[in-house]
Amino acid sequence: MTSQSRQILEVHNVGKVFGGLRALDAVNLQVRRGDCFGIIGANGAGKTTLLNVITGYLPPTTGTVTFDGTEVTGRTPYQLAKSGMGRTFQITQPFAEMTVLENVMTGALFSANGRKRSIAEARGFCEEPLKLVGLADQADVMAGSLTLGAKKKLELARVLATEPKLMLLDEVMGGLTRSEVEEISEVLERIRDSGTTTIVMVEHLVHVITRLCDHVFVLNFGRELFQGRADDVVEHPEVIQAYLGKPQTPGEHASGTE
């Protein structure tokens, strides 16, 4: 397999066990280069655990992860970041005492190409990521004073500055207002349409997934429930049941037990 294979990410038979809890069970997925790939599931489905295994924060109990043509199972998050895998987290943690620009420069300076850049070159390089996420006019603002929505944009810009081949987003819409969700959705559309990176996004908001993603993978209790085109996924009866519960038939009454 070469680094220019069609698949940029392959997860093969991945399982993860915590004591007696099987959080992931024989998960298999493939992400095509250039796609926006969505991962959805109810609370506790194993979404973040899967992301942690892919990005090196957790070792899998079974299975392998292949990134850009190379098996990377067991590599550290630092090693994966150097190889072109960028990630955001549910809770944003910018360097509050630094400006927006300085935060993004950390991505540009500590990436695989960072050692080749001077401070001035890194500053210039960060103009495009800031413009792409809509923070160019706040470059000199202290990061600690930003709204949550702006901090989410900042985290996206910082990851973009590492020049990732693959971006993995862990519930980037979490905690945002409706207007902020719309803003971040527009940012992700610009990133997707720029063709600079492949996106894998874990998300609760199904309407965001259907808007942005080419392919959707549904987790349920650590196992694949269904995967396919966004339109097919949201119409699948088992997916609807997993999210909304089993509908009652006429004349059926809730018993109060589960």
Phi, psi and omega in degrees: 000133181260167181291347180256022177297162184295326181269126177269335180222133175227125176249120186240115172054039184281129173232152177217124181242131173247102183061242178265004182260124175266098184282327177227141185221104174053054180275130178230127175206157177227136179244122180283143177302128178092353181278166164249116189246124182257142174238120181234167179164158179292171176304135180083007182287339181110013186297308182291326175300317178298316179297320179295325176292315181299319187267007172088005179279341175224137173280141176288149173287321175221161172092179184224157174237128178242128181236125177052039175089359182235134175292128185238013180306127177089353177288155182281159175305322179298314180296320180292322177298319178296331181273357174113020178251113180253153184214145169250166183237161180299320180257119181286140180223069177288164172282098191298330184274002179250159179286168176303312180299315181297323176299314182291327178297331177299323176294317182292327184274332183255012176278180181301325180265003187298323184293344179275350187258142168278171177300317181296320179293321178296320180298316179292322180297329185281353180299319184290313176302320179295320178293319183297323181267356177085028180244013183301325182278358178243021185302327184263005179281142177292132186299328182293342182266359183286154170290167179300318180300319179291325177295324176295318177297319179299317179297321176297317180296320181295320177293318179300327181292344175277000181057056184286142169282332182221128175251129176246121187247121182260097178049058182297341180272355184302128177081002184271153173285170180301318180291324178291323175300318178297317180297313181292325176299318178295322176299314181294327175297319179294318179296314179301313185285344179289338179073015184273342185203160171266144183241132167242123183233128171269129186205145175274329187279104186295326181293332175290316179299313182293331179287322192257331196262144176278326185219143183231135179245127183252122175260143176214114183052043173083358181239157175293127174264318181190154170210151181164199178295150184304316182297323180289323183296313185288346178261357184285128186299324180290327177292316178300317180295320181295327181274320190251349183092162181286124179292147178281143175275159180305133178086355181272141180238145178295136182267347182085002176239161179232000000 
